[in-house]
């Protein structure tokens, strides 16, 4: 079974706040658990990954990440959702 990939525009199924962030932020899915979350830098390297997030929200403390733009991908039963995160 293939999962649906949603466009790279900000997804209503994956909300990140505050955004921009200093490294501490919350990922939230209004309709289902977050599932697997992967954070990529703009070169495509995985900088953080967590599997089986059973809740609709998860708080990240990634203060060690460099300032820049990151892609946050959540994969759950509804599909794959991607949102952009700015760390200042």
BELFEN-V86615 format. One record per backbone hydrogen bond with DSSP energy under -1.0 kcal/mol. CO is the residue of the C=O (numbers start at 0). NH is the residue of the N-H. Records with the same first field share a line. If there is no record, write none. Layout:
# BELFEN-V86615
CO: NH  NH
This chain:
# BELFEN-V86615
3: 79
10: 13
14: 27
16: 25
20: 87
22: 61
24: 59
25: 16
26: 57
27: 14
34: 52
35: 74
36: 49
37: 72
38: 46  47
39: 70
40: 43
44: 40
47: 38
49: 36
52: 34
54: 33
55: 28
57: 26
59: 24
61: 64
67: 86
69: 84
70: 39
71: 82
72: 37
73: 80
74: 35
75: 78
78: 75
79: 5
80: 73
82: 71
84: 69
85: 20
86: 67
